[in-house]
Amino acid sequence: MLLAVAASLLIAAALTTWAIVRRQSNLQVAQSVVVDLRDRSMTRGTEPPPSEPPIEIGRNVSRLNIYLPLGTSDGPYEIRITTAKGDPLFTGSAVATVEAGTTSLQVDASLSSASPGLYVLQIRRVGSDWNSYSVRIG
């Protein structure tokens, strides 16, 4: 009887440890998303264009691969995601490169602390005006 109880406790501890390790490894997997702005209107300032649907981004995303609008030049860029009121959720910088006619940049961005809802993605070449896009983080 005592041996059966000890075996049961050992099995329960093993299953609990396995579940915790599995959950931790799933959380540490980097999630990338492509944000394709090539066909989007570039709107100067902090207000995104009201006629375009928001870009969908999950909260589990940790890396943004951003394809900039056609004709955008390479070089250093600043990126930020703000609330509708302008409070920053994320700020970062990256260097855009041109490959096969597409200007893109990659930036690590942890969005796990964001509440689901509408935000504003803002991008600008260093020293230029911000371009804004509506984003829905889910």
C-alpha positions as CSV (number, residue, x, y, z in Angstrom):
1,M,0.0,0.0,0.0
2,L,2.8,2.4,0.9
3,L,4.6,1.5,-2.3
4,A,1.5,2.3,-4.4
5,V,1.1,5.8,-2.7
6,A,4.7,6.6,-3.3
7,A,4.4,5.4,-7.0
8,S,1.3,7.6,-7.5
9,L,3.1,10.6,-6.0
10,L,6.1,10.0,-8.2
11,I,3.9,9.8,-11.3
12,A,2.0,13.0,-10.4
13,A,5.3,14.9,-9.8
14,A,6.6,13.7,-13.2
15,L,3.5,14.7,-15.0
16,T,3.5,18.1,-13.3
17,T,7.2,18.7,-14.2
18,W,6.6,17.7,-17.8
19,A,3.6,20.1,-18.1
20,I,5.6,23.0,-16.7
21,V,8.7,22.3,-18.9
22,R,6.4,22.0,-22.0
23,R,4.7,25.3,-21.2
24,Q,8.0,27.1,-20.7
25,S,9.4,25.8,-24.0
26,N,6.3,26.9,-25.8
27,L,6.5,30.4,-24.4
28,Q,10.1,30.7,-25.4
29,V,9.6,30.0,-29.1
30,A,10.0,33.2,-31.0
31,Q,7.0,34.1,-33.1
32,S,7.6,36.2,-36.2
33,V,5.0,38.0,-38.3
34,V,5.2,39.7,-41.6
35,V,3.7,43.2,-41.6
36,D,3.2,44.0,-45.3
37,L,2.8,47.8,-45.9
38,R,3.7,47.7,-49.6
39,D,0.2,48.5,-50.7
40,R,-0.7,50.7,-47.8
41,S,-1.1,54.5,-48.0
42,M,1.7,56.4,-46.2
43,T,0.0,58.9,-43.9
44,R,2.2,61.5,-42.3
45,G,1.6,62.2,-38.6
46,T,0.2,60.2,-35.7
47,E,-3.2,59.4,-37.1
48,P,-3.6,56.3,-39.3
49,P,-5.8,56.5,-42.4
50,P,-9.4,55.7,-41.4
51,S,-10.3,53.9,-44.6
52,E,-7.8,51.1,-44.3
53,P,-8.5,48.0,-42.2
54,P,-6.1,47.5,-39.3
55,I,-3.1,45.1,-39.6
56,E,-3.7,42.0,-37.5
57,I,-0.9,41.1,-35.1
58,G,-1.0,38.4,-32.3
59,R,0.1,39.1,-28.8
60,N,2.5,36.2,-28.9
61,V,4.6,37.9,-31.6
62,S,8.2,38.7,-30.7
63,R,9.6,39.7,-34.1
64,L,8.2,42.0,-36.8
65,N,9.3,41.6,-40.4
66,I,8.1,44.8,-41.9
67,Y,7.8,45.3,-45.7
68,L,7.8,49.0,-46.2
69,P,5.7,50.9,-48.8
70,L,6.9,50.7,-52.4
71,G,9.6,53.3,-53.1
72,T,10.8,53.6,-49.5
73,S,14.6,53.9,-49.2
74,D,16.9,51.8,-47.1
75,G,18.7,53.1,-44.0
76,P,18.0,53.6,-40.3
77,Y,14.3,53.7,-39.1
78,E,12.5,54.2,-35.8
79,I,9.5,52.1,-35.0
80,R,6.9,52.4,-32.3
81,I,3.5,51.0,-31.4
82,T,1.3,53.4,-29.4
83,T,-2.2,53.4,-27.9
84,A,-4.8,55.6,-29.6
85,K,-3.9,58.3,-27.0
86,G,-0.2,58.1,-28.0
87,D,1.1,56.2,-25.0
88,P,4.0,54.0,-26.1
89,L,3.6,50.2,-26.0
90,F,6.8,49.5,-27.9
91,T,9.7,51.6,-29.3
92,G,12.7,50.3,-31.3
93,S,14.9,50.9,-34.3
94,A,16.2,48.9,-37.2
95,V,18.1,49.3,-40.5
96,A,16.0,48.8,-43.6
97,T,17.5,46.9,-46.5
98,V,16.3,46.5,-50.1
99,E,16.2,43.0,-51.6
100,A,14.5,42.1,-54.9
101,G,12.8,45.5,-55.0
102,T,11.3,45.2,-51.5
103,T,12.5,47.5,-48.6
104,S,12.2,45.6,-45.3
105,L,13.3,45.8,-41.8
106,Q,13.2,43.4,-38.9
107,V,12.7,44.3,-35.3
108,D,12.3,42.3,-32.1
109,A,9.2,43.5,-30.3
110,S,7.6,41.8,-27.4
111,L,3.8,42.4,-27.5
112,S,2.8,39.9,-24.8
113,S,1.9,42.7,-22.3
114,A,-0.5,44.4,-24.7
115,S,-4.2,44.2,-24.1
116,P,-6.2,43.1,-27.1
117,G,-7.4,46.1,-29.1
118,L,-6.5,48.8,-31.6
119,Y,-3.1,50.5,-31.6
120,V,-1.0,52.6,-34.0
121,L,2.1,51.4,-35.7
122,Q,4.4,54.3,-36.5
123,I,7.5,54.1,-38.7
124,R,9.9,56.8,-39.8
125,R,13.2,57.2,-41.4
126,V,15.5,58.8,-38.8
127,G,15.0,62.6,-39.1
128,S,11.7,62.4,-41.1
129,D,8.0,62.5,-40.2
130,W,6.2,59.5,-38.7
131,N,4.0,57.4,-41.0
132,S,1.1,55.8,-39.1
133,Y,-0.9,52.5,-39.6
134,S,-3.7,51.1,-37.7
135,V,-2.9,47.8,-35.9
136,R,-5.2,45.3,-34.1
137,I,-3.3,43.2,-31.5
138,G,-5.2,40.1,-30.5
